[in-house]
Amino acid sequence: MRFSDLNAWLRWQEDLHPSAIELGLDRVAAVWERMGPPTPRFAAITIAGTNGKGSCAAMLEAVYRAAGYRTGCYTSPHLLRYNERIRIDGREVEDTDLCAAFDRVDSARGESRLTYFEFGTLAAFDLFTGADPDVAILEVGLGGRLDAVNLLDPDLALVASIGRDHMAWLGDDLASIAAEKAGIFRPSRPAVVGHRAPQDSLVRRAADLGAELHRLGKDFDWEPEGAGWRWWGPGASYAGLPALCLRGAHQYDNAAAVLMALSRLSERLPVSAPSLRHGLQGAWIPGRFQVLPGEVTWILDVAHNDQAAGALADTLASFPCPGRLHAVLGILRDKEPASFAAPLARRVARWHLGQAAVSRALPAPDLKRELSGLIEASKLTDYSCIEAALEGAAAAADPGDCVLVSGSFTTVEAALRKLTAPASGSSQDARFRMNP
């Protein structure tokens, strides 16, 4: 084995390929074939989308586990630990199992220079094949058609949403982006779309492939009902569904798509109504409007594009905040800062700008410059790093204020580490202390 330590494997993988991203299936398919896996017996669900992929995966995993099925779940990126990406029966895979899977990938790859994501995807497939779950839930990393996850043929494909993101790889218009996401569809298999107005390119791609398309707002939908909600679709309906743990109206669109997927796979994986309700009610994922209460309320959200920022703004509109709203923002170079901030600008009293500790992060002075045409200068403060921006927001916030942390996974990661670290008793730490 090349390494016995997980972190050593991950550091090595980061430099194995000259590019962080290289779309295409030829290299991963060749390595997977050399690994010689048996044909998977599990049902596979592949999830693509600009936003909402992780939430859909969490709901599917929770419902199937509530129904007693063995699950595998592969998501990305992670927040605190790489192990978050690969779960079997709801538990993160142990370091030793990951290292063993990486070794099997390494032994099979020959001279192929896999990317970090490709290496992890093949390791996940290997672990799921060995664990033989009833269902594997697979989140696409980027796009769909050429993403490594698309190596496996799914029994059902789900596209959660379609928006502007990763344009350098997927195309600079929604039609191109939608066509790439439709690349996960398969002939004569269900394709669920949780977007109310999908591009014609996606609908045409489904028709060309002969996929069984089901569209939110056309073939299935949901509506509020009392303190909960109801759902209906082809030949099925559910009333009296419980309110979701995940906040925001957009999460009900995601949940509706999940119910459509569950319905289409019900012959192979039947789920009782009590299991459905229990799973939906308990489904949760960190960093999606995650609220950490205290004298100052912290809200953590991994939104990083304009579509997600719009959903975030809508959720903030119904969230009680008696004081001012501060925002800690760190964003990556390939994003559109002004488009992201625009839906939030009216609500945020002060912006605290920082640069996350990754090479793709946009420096805070550049971020301030990008926002200066949208937000008055007196509301913008740039810092040397995200940690300093968190400190600045904590110092500026009064009791009753809220602090929103958003813009990227790495920004939310920094906040989680700061906010959940054991308190040392200093006055500085007290500013970050939460209510029990």
TORKOL-4160 file (C-alpha; in steps of 0.2 Angstrom, whole numbers, padded with zeros to 4 digits, m for minus):
436
<pt num="1" X="0000" Y="0000" Z="0000"/>
<pt num="2" X="0007" Y="0017" Z="m0005"/>
<pt num="3" X="0001" Y="0025" Z="0011"/>
<pt num="4" X="m0007" Y="0019" Z="0027"/>
<pt num="5" X="m0013" Y="0037" Z="0032"/>
<pt num="6" X="m0029" Y="0044" Z="0025"/>
<pt num="7" X="m0022" Y="0062" Z="0025"/>
<pt num="8" X="m0007" Y="0056" Z="0016"/>
<pt num="9" X="m0017" Y="0048" Z="0002"/>
<pt num="10" X="m0028" Y="0064" Z="0000"/>
<pt num="11" X="m0012" Y="0075" Z="m0001"/>
<pt num="12" X="m0005" Y="0064" Z="m0014"/>
<pt num="13" X="m0021" Y="0063" Z="m0024"/>
<pt num="14" X="m0022" Y="0082" Z="m0025"/>
<pt num="15" X="m0006" Y="0083" Z="m0035"/>
<pt num="16" X="m0008" Y="0067" Z="m0045"/>
<pt num="17" X="m0017" Y="0076" Z="m0060"/>
<pt num="18" X="m0011" Y="0093" Z="m0066"/>
<pt num="19" X="m0029" Y="0099" Z="m0066"/>
<pt num="20" X="m0042" Y="0099" Z="m0052"/>
<pt num="21" X="m0056" Y="0095" Z="m0065"/>
<pt num="22" X="m0055" Y="0085" Z="m0081"/>
<pt num="23" X="m0072" Y="0080" Z="m0087"/>
<pt num="24" X="m0073" Y="0064" Z="m0097"/>
<pt num="25" X="m0077" Y="0045" Z="m0093"/>
<pt num="26" X="m0063" Y="0036" Z="m0103"/>
<pt num="27" X="m0050" Y="0036" Z="m0090"/>
<pt num="28" X="m0061" Y="0031" Z="m0075"/>
<pt num="29" X="m0070" Y="0018" Z="m0086"/>
<pt num="30" X="m0053" Y="0010" Z="m0090"/>
<pt num="31" X="m0048" Y="0010" Z="m0072"/>
<pt num="32" X="m0065" Y="0003" Z="m0066"/>
<pt num="33" X="m0064" Y="m0011" Z="m0079"/>
<pt num="34" X="m0046" Y="m0016" Z="m0073"/>
<pt num="35" X="m0053" Y="m0016" Z="m0055"/>
<pt num="36" X="m0064" Y="m0030" Z="m0062"/>
<pt num="37" X="m0079" Y="m0027" Z="m0051"/>
<pt num="38" X="m0094" Y="m0038" Z="m0052"/>
<pt num="39" X="m0110" Y="m0031" Z="m0059"/>
<pt num="40" X="m0118" Y="m0021" Z="m0045"/>
<pt num="41" X="m0134" Y="m0029" Z="m0038"/>
<pt num="42" X="m0140" Y="m0013" Z="m0029"/>
<pt num="43" X="m0152" Y="0000" Z="m0036"/>
<pt num="44" X="m0143" Y="0015" Z="m0041"/>
<pt num="45" X="m0150" Y="0033" Z="m0040"/>
<pt num="46" X="m0139" Y="0047" Z="m0048"/>
<pt num="47" X="m0143" Y="0065" Z="m0043"/>
<pt num="48" X="m0137" Y="0080" Z="m0053"/>
<pt num="49" X="m0142" Y="0098" Z="m0052"/>
<pt num="50" X="m0135" Y="0116" Z="m0049"/>
<pt num="51" X="m0142" Y="0116" Z="m0031"/>
<pt num="52" X="m0151" Y="0104" Z="m0020"/>
<pt num="53" X="m0141" Y="0088" Z="m0024"/>
<pt num="54" X="m0135" Y="0085" Z="m0006"/>
<pt num="55" X="m0153" Y="0088" Z="0001"/>
<pt num="56" X="m0161" Y="0076" Z="m0011"/>
<pt num="57" X="m0147" Y="0063" Z="m0007"/>
<pt num="58" X="m0150" Y="0066" Z="0012"/>
<pt num="59" X="m0169" Y="0063" Z="0010"/>
<pt num="60" X="m0167" Y="0048" Z="0000"/>
<pt num="61" X="m0155" Y="0040" Z="0012"/>
<pt num="62" X="m0166" Y="0044" Z="0027"/>
<pt num="63" X="m0182" Y="0037" Z="0019"/>
<pt num="64" X="m0174" Y="0021" Z="0013"/>
<pt num="65" X="m0165" Y="0018" Z="0030"/>
<pt num="66" X="m0182" Y="0021" Z="0039"/>
<pt num="67" X="m0189" Y="0008" Z="0028"/>
<pt num="68" X="m0176" Y="m0004" Z="0033"/>
<pt num="69" X="m0165" Y="m0004" Z="0018"/>
<pt num="70" X="m0146" Y="m0005" Z="0017"/>
<pt num="71" X="m0140" Y="0011" Z="0009"/>
<pt num="72" X="m0124" Y="0018" Z="0001"/>
<pt num="73" X="m0123" Y="0037" Z="m0001"/>
<pt num="74" X="m0109" Y="0046" Z="m0010"/>
<pt num="75" X="m0109" Y="0065" Z="m0009"/>
<pt num="76" X="m0097" Y="0079" Z="m0012"/>
<pt num="77" X="m0089" Y="0090" Z="m0007"/>
<pt num="78" X="m0087" Y="0087" Z="0012"/>
<pt num="79" X="m0087" Y="0100" Z="0026"/>
<pt num="80" X="m0076" Y="0094" Z="0040"/>
<pt num="81" X="m0070" Y="0076" Z="0036"/>
<pt num="82" X="m0067" Y="0068" Z="0019"/>
<pt num="83" X="m0076" Y="0052" Z="0026"/>
<pt num="84" X="m0092" Y="0062" Z="0025"/>
<pt num="85" X="m0092" Y="0059" Z="0007"/>
<pt num="86" X="m0095" Y="0040" Z="0008"/>
<pt num="87" X="m0108" Y="0033" Z="0020"/>
<pt num="88" X="m0114" Y="0015" Z="0021"/>
<pt num="89" X="m0130" Y="0012" Z="0032"/>
<pt num="90" X="m0129" Y="0030" Z="0037"/>
<pt num="91" X="m0111" Y="0029" Z="0044"/>
<pt num="92" X="m0096" Y="0037" Z="0037"/>
<pt num="93" X="m0083" Y="0025" Z="0030"/>
<pt num="94" X="m0068" Y="0022" Z="0042"/>
<pt num="95" X="m0051" Y="0028" Z="0037"/>
<pt num="96" X="m0044" Y="0010" Z="0036"/>
<pt num="97" X="m0058" Y="0006" Z="0023"/>
<pt num="98" X="m0055" Y="0021" Z="0013"/>
<pt num="99" X="m0036" Y="0018" Z="0012"/>
<pt num="100" X="m0039" Y="0000" Z="0007"/>
<pt num="101" X="m0051" Y="0006" Z="m0007"/>
<pt num="102" X="m0038" Y="0019" Z="m0013"/>
<pt num="103" X="m0025" Y="0006" Z="m0014"/>
<pt num="104" X="m0036" Y="m0005" Z="m0025"/>
<pt num="105" X="m0039" Y="0010" Z="m0036"/>
<pt num="106" X="m0021" Y="0014" Z="m0036"/>
<pt num="107" X="m0016" Y="m0003" Z="m0041"/>
<pt num="108" X="m0028" Y="m0003" Z="m0056"/>
<pt num="109" X="m0025" Y="0014" Z="m0063"/>
<pt num="110" X="m0008" Y="0010" Z="m0071"/>
<pt num="111" X="m0001" Y="0026" Z="m0078"/>
<pt num="112" X="m0018" Y="0035" Z="m0078"/>
<pt num="113" X="m0018" Y="0051" Z="m0069"/>
<pt num="114" X="m0034" Y="0052" Z="m0060"/>
<pt num="115" X="m0041" Y="0068" Z="m0053"/>
<pt num="116" X="m0045" Y="0070" Z="m0034"/>
<pt num="117" X="m0063" Y="0068" Z="m0037"/>
<pt num="118" X="m0061" Y="0053" Z="m0049"/>
<pt num="119" X="m0050" Y="0044" Z="m0037"/>
<pt num="120" X="m0064" Y="0046" Z="m0023"/>
<pt num="121" X="m0078" Y="0041" Z="m0035"/>
<pt num="122" X="m0070" Y="0025" Z="m0040"/>
<pt num="123" X="m0066" Y="0021" Z="m0021"/>
<pt num="124" X="m0084" Y="0024" Z="m0017"/>
<pt num="125" X="m0090" Y="0013" Z="m0031"/>
<pt num="126" X="m0078" Y="m0001" Z="m0025"/>
<pt num="127" X="m0084" Y="0001" Z="m0007"/>
<pt num="128" X="m0102" Y="0000" Z="m0012"/>
<pt num="129" X="m0099" Y="m0015" Z="m0023"/>
<pt num="130" X="m0091" Y="m0024" Z="m0008"/>
<pt num="131" X="m0104" Y="m0019" Z="0005"/>
<pt num="132" X="m0118" Y="m0024" Z="m0007"/>
<pt num="133" X="m0132" Y="m0012" Z="m0001"/>
<pt num="134" X="m0150" Y="m0012" Z="m0007"/>
<pt num="135" X="m0148" Y="0005" Z="m0015"/>
<pt num="136" X="m0134" Y="0017" Z="m0019"/>
<pt num="137" X="m0137" Y="0036" Z="m0019"/>
<pt num="138" X="m0124" Y="0045" Z="m0030"/>
<pt num="139" X="m0122" Y="0064" Z="m0031"/>
<pt num="140" X="m0114" Y="0070" Z="m0047"/>
<pt num="141" X="m0099" Y="0082" Z="m0044"/>
<pt num="142" X="m0101" Y="0093" Z="m0059"/>
<pt num="143" X="m0113" Y="0093" Z="m0073"/>
<pt num="144" X="m0118" Y="0076" Z="m0077"/>
<pt num="145" X="m0114" Y="0069" Z="m0094"/>
<pt num="146" X="m0095" Y="0068" Z="m0092"/>
<pt num="147" X="m0094" Y="0067" Z="m0073"/>
<pt num="148" X="m0086" Y="0052" Z="m0066"/>
<pt num="149" X="m0102" Y="0047" Z="m0056"/>
<pt num="150" X="m0110" Y="0044" Z="m0073"/>
<pt num="151" X="m0099" Y="0029" Z="m0076"/>
<pt num="152" X="m0113" Y="0018" Z="m0068"/>
<pt num="153" X="m0130" Y="0017" Z="m0076"/>
<pt num="154" X="m0143" Y="0023" Z="m0064"/>
<pt num="155" X="m0160" Y="0014" Z="m0062"/>
<pt num="156" X="m0167" Y="0032" Z="m0059"/>
<pt num="157" X="m0159" Y="0049" Z="m0063"/>
<pt num="158" X="m0164" Y="0065" Z="m0054"/>
<pt num="159" X="m0160" Y="0082" Z="m0059"/>
<pt num="160" X="m0164" Y="0094" Z="m0044"/>
<pt num="161" X="m0162" Y="0111" Z="m0052"/>
<pt num="162" X="m0154" Y="0120" Z="m0066"/>
<pt num="163" X="m0145" Y="0137" Z="m0064"/>
<pt num="164" X="m0129" Y="0146" Z="m0069"/>
<pt num="165" X="m0114" Y="0138" Z="m0061"/>
<pt num="166" X="m0097" Y="0130" Z="m0067"/>
<pt num="167" X="m0100" Y="0139" Z="m0084"/>
<pt num="168" X="m0081" Y="0136" Z="m0089"/>
<pt num="169" X="m0085" Y="0118" Z="m0090"/>
<pt num="170" X="m0103" Y="0116" Z="m0094"/>
<pt num="171" X="m0107" Y="0131" Z="m0105"/>
<pt num="172" X="m0112" Y="0149" Z="m0102"/>
<pt num="173" X="m0130" Y="0147" Z="m0105"/>
<pt num="174" X="m0144" Y="0138" Z="m0097"/>
<pt num="175" X="m0148" Y="0127" Z="m0112"/>
<pt num="176" X="m0130" Y="0120" Z="m0112"/>
<pt num="177" X="m0130" Y="0117" Z="m0094"/>
<pt num="178" X="m0147" Y="0108" Z="m0094"/>
<pt num="179" X="m0141" Y="0097" Z="m0108"/>
<pt num="180" X="m0125" Y="0092" Z="m0098"/>
<pt num="181" X="m0136" Y="0088" Z="m0083"/>
<pt num="182" X="m0148" Y="0077" Z="m0094"/>
<pt num="183" X="m0133" Y="0067" Z="m0098"/>
<pt num="184" X="m0137" Y="0056" Z="m0083"/>
<pt num="185" X="m0153" Y="0050" Z="m0091"/>
<pt num="186" X="m0155" Y="0032" Z="m0098"/>
<pt num="187" X="m0166" Y="0024" Z="m0111"/>
<pt num="188" X="m0182" Y="0017" Z="m0104"/>
<pt num="189" X="m0178" Y="0022" Z="m0086"/>
<pt num="190" X="m0186" Y="0035" Z="m0075"/>
<pt num="191" X="m0179" Y="0053" Z="m0076"/>
<pt num="192" X="m0186" Y="0065" Z="m0062"/>
<pt num="193" X="m0184" Y="0084" Z="m0064"/>
<pt num="194" X="m0187" Y="0094" Z="m0048"/>
<pt num="195" X="m0186" Y="0111" Z="m0058"/>
<pt num="196" X="m0202" Y="0119" Z="m0063"/>
<pt num="197" X="m0196" Y="0127" Z="m0079"/>
<pt num="198" X="m0183" Y="0115" Z="m0086"/>
<pt num="199" X="m0174" Y="0120" Z="m0102"/>
<pt num="200" X="m0180" Y="0113" Z="m0119"/>
<pt num="201" X="m0163" Y="0105" Z="m0121"/>
<pt num="202" X="m0166" Y="0094" Z="m0106"/>
<pt num="203" X="m0183" Y="0089" Z="m0112"/>
<pt num="204" X="m0177" Y="0085" Z="m0129"/>
<pt num="205" X="m0162" Y="0075" Z="m0122"/>
<pt num="206" X="m0174" Y="0065" Z="m0112"/>
<pt num="207" X="m0185" Y="0062" Z="m0127"/>
<pt num="208" X="m0171" Y="0057" Z="m0138"/>
<pt num="209" X="m0165" Y="0044" Z="m0126"/>
<pt num="210" X="m0182" Y="0037" Z="m0123"/>
<pt num="211" X="m0181" Y="0041" Z="m0104"/>
<pt num="212" X="m0197" Y="0041" Z="m0094"/>
<pt num="213" X="m0198" Y="0060" Z="m0089"/>
<pt num="214" X="m0207" Y="0066" Z="m0074"/>
<pt num="215" X="m0207" Y="0085" Z="m0071"/>
<pt num="216" X="m0211" Y="0095" Z="m0056"/>
<pt num="217" X="m0227" Y="0106" Z="m0058"/>
<pt num="218" X="m0232" Y="0095" Z="m0073"/>
<pt num="219" X="m0232" Y="0077" Z="m0068"/>
<pt num="220" X="m0231" Y="0079" Z="m0050"/>
<pt num="221" X="m0232" Y="0093" Z="m0037"/>
<pt num="222" X="m0234" Y="0098" Z="m0019"/>
<pt num="223" X="m0244" Y="0111" Z="m0009"/>
<pt num="224" X="m0245" Y="0116" Z="0010"/>
<pt num="225" X="m0258" Y="0108" Z="0020"/>
<pt num="226" X="m0260" Y="0114" Z="0038"/>
<pt num="227" X="m0244" Y="0113" Z="0047"/>
<pt num="228" X="m0237" Y="0100" Z="0034"/>
<pt num="229" X="m0239" Y="0097" Z="0016"/>
<pt num="230" X="m0247" Y="0085" Z="0003"/>
<pt num="231" X="m0239" Y="0077" Z="m0013"/>
<pt num="232" X="m0247" Y="0070" Z="m0028"/>
<pt num="233" X="m0240" Y="0061" Z="m0043"/>
<pt num="234" X="m0245" Y="0048" Z="m0056"/>
<pt num="235" X="m0256" Y="0035" Z="m0048"/>
<pt num="236" X="m0251" Y="0040" Z="m0030"/>
<pt num="237" X="m0253" Y="0054" Z="m0017"/>
<pt num="238" X="m0249" Y="0057" Z="0001"/>
<pt num="239" X="m0258" Y="0069" Z="0013"/>
<pt num="240" X="m0253" Y="0075" Z="0030"/>
<pt num="241" X="m0234" Y="0074" Z="0027"/>
<pt num="242" X="m0224" Y="0082" Z="0041"/>
<pt num="243" X="m0214" Y="0098" Z="0040"/>
<pt num="244" X="m0197" Y="0096" Z="0034"/>
<pt num="245" X="m0182" Y="0098" Z="0046"/>
<pt num="246" X="m0173" Y="0107" Z="0031"/>
<pt num="247" X="m0178" Y="0125" Z="0030"/>
<pt num="248" X="m0185" Y="0134" Z="0015"/>
<pt num="249" X="m0199" Y="0132" Z="0003"/>
<pt num="250" X="m0186" Y="0126" Z="m0010"/>
<pt num="251" X="m0183" Y="0111" Z="0000"/>
<pt num="252" X="m0201" Y="0105" Z="m0003"/>
<pt num="253" X="m0198" Y="0106" Z="m0021"/>
<pt num="254" X="m0183" Y="0094" Z="m0018"/>
<pt num="255" X="m0194" Y="0083" Z="m0007"/>
<pt num="256" X="m0207" Y="0082" Z="m0020"/>
<pt num="257" X="m0194" Y="0076" Z="m0033"/>
<pt num="258" X="m0188" Y="0063" Z="m0020"/>
<pt num="259" X="m0206" Y="0057" Z="m0018"/>
<pt num="260" X="m0207" Y="0055" Z="m0036"/>
<pt num="261" X="m0191" Y="0045" Z="m0037"/>
<pt num="262" X="m0197" Y="0034" Z="m0022"/>
<pt num="263" X="m0214" Y="0031" Z="m0031"/>
<pt num="264" X="m0205" Y="0026" Z="m0048"/>
<pt num="265" X="m0194" Y="0013" Z="m0038"/>
<pt num="266" X="m0208" Y="0007" Z="m0027"/>
<pt num="267" X="m0209" Y="m0010" Z="m0036"/>
<pt num="268" X="m0191" Y="m0014" Z="m0032"/>
<pt num="269" X="m0190" Y="m0004" Z="m0016"/>
<pt num="270" X="m0207" Y="m0002" Z="m0008"/>
<pt num="271" X="m0208" Y="0011" Z="0006"/>
<pt num="272" X="m0223" Y="0012" Z="0018"/>
<pt num="273" X="m0231" Y="0028" Z="0022"/>
<pt num="274" X="m0225" Y="0028" Z="0040"/>
<pt num="275" X="m0207" Y="0025" Z="0035"/>
<pt num="276" X="m0209" Y="0039" Z="0022"/>
<pt num="277" X="m0215" Y="0051" Z="0035"/>
<pt num="278" X="m0202" Y="0046" Z="0048"/>
<pt num="279" X="m0188" Y="0048" Z="0035"/>
<pt num="280" X="m0193" Y="0064" Z="0028"/>
<pt num="281" X="m0195" Y="0072" Z="0045"/>
<pt num="282" X="m0178" Y="0066" Z="0051"/>
<pt num="283" X="m0168" Y="0071" Z="0035"/>
<pt num="284" X="m0155" Y="0084" Z="0038"/>
<pt num="285" X="m0138" Y="0089" Z="0031"/>
<pt num="286" X="m0126" Y="0102" Z="0039"/>
<pt num="287" X="m0123" Y="0119" Z="0030"/>
<pt num="288" X="m0141" Y="0121" Z="0023"/>
<pt num="289" X="m0148" Y="0135" Z="0032"/>
<pt num="290" X="m0141" Y="0128" Z="0048"/>
<pt num="291" X="m0145" Y="0138" Z="0063"/>
<pt num="292" X="m0134" Y="0140" Z="0078"/>
<pt num="293" X="m0143" Y="0149" Z="0091"/>
<pt num="294" X="m0136" Y="0160" Z="0105"/>
<pt num="295" X="m0135" Y="0179" Z="0110"/>
<pt num="296" X="m0131" Y="0181" Z="0092"/>
<pt num="297" X="m0139" Y="0168" Z="0080"/>
<pt num="298" X="m0127" Y="0161" Z="0067"/>
<pt num="299" X="m0134" Y="0155" Z="0050"/>
<pt num="300" X="m0123" Y="0144" Z="0040"/>
<pt num="301" X="m0127" Y="0140" Z="0021"/>
<pt num="302" X="m0116" Y="0133" Z="0008"/>
<pt num="303" X="m0125" Y="0143" Z="m0006"/>
<pt num="304" X="m0113" Y="0149" Z="m0019"/>
<pt num="305" X="m0122" Y="0154" Z="m0035"/>
<pt num="306" X="m0136" Y="0166" Z="m0039"/>
<pt num="307" X="m0150" Y="0153" Z="m0039"/>
<pt num="308" X="m0145" Y="0147" Z="m0022"/>
<pt num="309" X="m0144" Y="0165" Z="m0015"/>
<pt num="310" X="m0161" Y="0168" Z="m0021"/>
<pt num="311" X="m0168" Y="0153" Z="m0011"/>
<pt num="312" X="m0158" Y="0159" Z="0004"/>
<pt num="313" X="m0165" Y="0176" Z="0003"/>
<pt num="314" X="m0183" Y="0169" Z="0003"/>
<pt num="315" X="m0179" Y="0158" Z="0018"/>
<pt num="316" X="m0171" Y="0173" Z="0027"/>
<pt num="317" X="m0187" Y="0183" Z="0024"/>
<pt num="318" X="m0197" Y="0171" Z="0035"/>
<pt num="319" X="m0184" Y="0169" Z="0048"/>
<pt num="320" X="m0186" Y="0179" Z="0064"/>
<pt num="321" X="m0171" Y="0190" Z="0067"/>
<pt num="322" X="m0175" Y="0205" Z="0079"/>
<pt num="323" X="m0158" Y="0214" Z="0076"/>
<pt num="324" X="m0147" Y="0217" Z="0061"/>
<pt num="325" X="m0141" Y="0204" Z="0049"/>
<pt num="326" X="m0122" Y="0203" Z="0046"/>
<pt num="327" X="m0115" Y="0192" Z="0032"/>
<pt num="328" X="m0098" Y="0184" Z="0032"/>
<pt num="329" X="m0094" Y="0180" Z="0013"/>
<pt num="330" X="m0080" Y="0170" Z="0005"/>
<pt num="331" X="m0082" Y="0165" Z="m0013"/>
<pt num="332" X="m0072" Y="0156" Z="m0026"/>
<pt num="333" X="m0064" Y="0164" Z="m0041"/>
<pt num="334" X="m0075" Y="0156" Z="m0054"/>
<pt num="335" X="m0091" Y="0162" Z="m0046"/>
<pt num="336" X="m0101" Y="0178" Z="m0049"/>
<pt num="337" X="m0100" Y="0188" Z="m0033"/>
<pt num="338" X="m0112" Y="0202" Z="m0038"/>
<pt num="339" X="m0125" Y="0190" Z="m0044"/>
<pt num="340" X="m0124" Y="0180" Z="m0028"/>
<pt num="341" X="m0125" Y="0196" Z="m0017"/>
<pt num="342" X="m0139" Y="0204" Z="m0026"/>
<pt num="343" X="m0154" Y="0194" Z="m0019"/>
<pt num="344" X="m0147" Y="0197" Z="m0001"/>
<pt num="345" X="m0141" Y="0215" Z="m0002"/>
<pt num="346" X="m0157" Y="0223" Z="0004"/>
<pt num="347" X="m0157" Y="0212" Z="0020"/>
<pt num="348" X="m0139" Y="0213" Z="0025"/>
<pt num="349" X="m0133" Y="0228" Z="0036"/>
<pt num="350" X="m0114" Y="0224" Z="0035"/>
<pt num="351" X="m0104" Y="0213" Z="0025"/>
<pt num="352" X="m0088" Y="0205" Z="0032"/>
<pt num="353" X="m0077" Y="0198" Z="0017"/>
<pt num="354" X="m0063" Y="0185" Z="0018"/>
<pt num="355" X="m0053" Y="0173" Z="0008"/>
<pt num="356" X="m0054" Y="0155" Z="0012"/>
<pt num="357" X="m0038" Y="0145" Z="0013"/>
<pt num="358" X="m0040" Y="0136" Z="m0004"/>
<pt num="359" X="m0031" Y="0141" Z="m0020"/>
<pt num="360" X="m0048" Y="0144" Z="m0029"/>
<pt num="361" X="m0054" Y="0157" Z="m0016"/>
<pt num="362" X="m0056" Y="0175" Z="m0022"/>
<pt num="363" X="m0045" Y="0187" Z="m0012"/>
<pt num="364" X="m0056" Y="0198" Z="m0001"/>
<pt num="365" X="m0050" Y="0215" Z="m0009"/>
<pt num="366" X="m0055" Y="0208" Z="m0026"/>
<pt num="367" X="m0072" Y="0203" Z="m0018"/>
<pt num="368" X="m0075" Y="0220" Z="m0011"/>
<pt num="369" X="m0071" Y="0228" Z="m0028"/>
<pt num="370" X="m0084" Y="0216" Z="m0036"/>
<pt num="371" X="m0097" Y="0221" Z="m0024"/>
<pt num="372" X="m0093" Y="0240" Z="m0024"/>
<pt num="373" X="m0105" Y="0243" Z="m0038"/>
<pt num="374" X="m0120" Y="0235" Z="m0029"/>
<pt num="375" X="m0117" Y="0239" Z="m0011"/>
<pt num="376" X="m0111" Y="0255" Z="m0003"/>
<pt num="377" X="m0093" Y="0255" Z="0003"/>
<pt num="378" X="m0098" Y="0259" Z="0022"/>
<pt num="379" X="m0106" Y="0242" Z="0023"/>
<pt num="380" X="m0091" Y="0232" Z="0016"/>
<pt num="381" X="m0076" Y="0227" Z="0026"/>
<pt num="382" X="m0062" Y="0215" Z="0019"/>
<pt num="383" X="m0051" Y="0205" Z="0030"/>
<pt num="384" X="m0035" Y="0195" Z="0028"/>
<pt num="385" X="m0044" Y="0178" Z="0029"/>
<pt num="386" X="m0061" Y="0170" Z="0033"/>
<pt num="387" X="m0057" Y="0167" Z="0051"/>
<pt num="388" X="m0053" Y="0186" Z="0053"/>
<pt num="389" X="m0070" Y="0190" Z="0045"/>
<pt num="390" X="m0079" Y="0178" Z="0057"/>
<pt num="391" X="m0070" Y="0188" Z="0071"/>
<pt num="392" X="m0075" Y="0204" Z="0064"/>
<pt num="393" X="m0093" Y="0199" Z="0062"/>
<pt num="394" X="m0093" Y="0193" Z="0080"/>
<pt num="395" X="m0086" Y="0209" Z="0087"/>
<pt num="396" X="m0099" Y="0220" Z="0077"/>
<pt num="397" X="m0114" Y="0210" Z="0081"/>
<pt num="398" X="m0125" Y="0214" Z="0096"/>
<pt num="399" X="m0137" Y="0203" Z="0106"/>
<pt num="400" X="m0152" Y="0199" Z="0095"/>
<pt num="401" X="m0142" Y="0201" Z="0078"/>
<pt num="402" X="m0139" Y="0187" Z="0066"/>
<pt num="403" X="m0124" Y="0182" Z="0056"/>
<pt num="404" X="m0125" Y="0173" Z="0040"/>
<pt num="405" X="m0110" Y="0164" Z="0034"/>
<pt num="406" X="m0111" Y="0159" Z="0015"/>
<pt num="407" X="m0103" Y="0159" Z="m0002"/>
<pt num="408" X="m0094" Y="0142" Z="m0002"/>
<pt num="409" X="m0091" Y="0126" Z="0007"/>
<pt num="410" X="m0074" Y="0131" Z="0013"/>
<pt num="411" X="m0082" Y="0147" Z="0021"/>
<pt num="412" X="m0095" Y="0137" Z="0030"/>
<pt num="413" X="m0081" Y="0124" Z="0035"/>
<pt num="414" X="m0071" Y="0138" Z="0043"/>
<pt num="415" X="m0087" Y="0144" Z="0053"/>
<pt num="416" X="m0091" Y="0127" Z="0059"/>
<pt num="417" X="m0074" Y="0124" Z="0065"/>
<pt num="418" X="m0074" Y="0141" Z="0074"/>
<pt num="419" X="m0092" Y="0139" Z="0081"/>
<pt num="420" X="m0091" Y="0121" Z="0087"/>
<pt num="421" X="m0073" Y="0121" Z="0094"/>
<pt num="422" X="m0072" Y="0118" Z="0113"/>
<pt num="423" X="m0073" Y="0135" Z="0122"/>
<pt num="424" X="m0057" Y="0141" Z="0131"/>
<pt num="425" X="m0066" Y="0153" Z="0143"/>
<pt num="426" X="m0059" Y="0169" Z="0135"/>
<pt num="427" X="m0070" Y="0183" Z="0131"/>
<pt num="428" X="m0066" Y="0181" Z="0112"/>
<pt num="429" X="m0073" Y="0163" Z="0113"/>
<pt num="430" X="m0088" Y="0169" Z="0122"/>
<pt num="431" X="m0094" Y="0179" Z="0107"/>
<pt num="432" X="m0095" Y="0162" Z="0097"/>
<pt num="433" X="m0103" Y="0152" Z="0111"/>
<pt num="434" X="m0120" Y="0145" Z="0107"/>
<pt num="435" X="m0135" Y="0141" Z="0117"/>
<pt num="436" X="m0136" Y="0122" Z="0122"/>
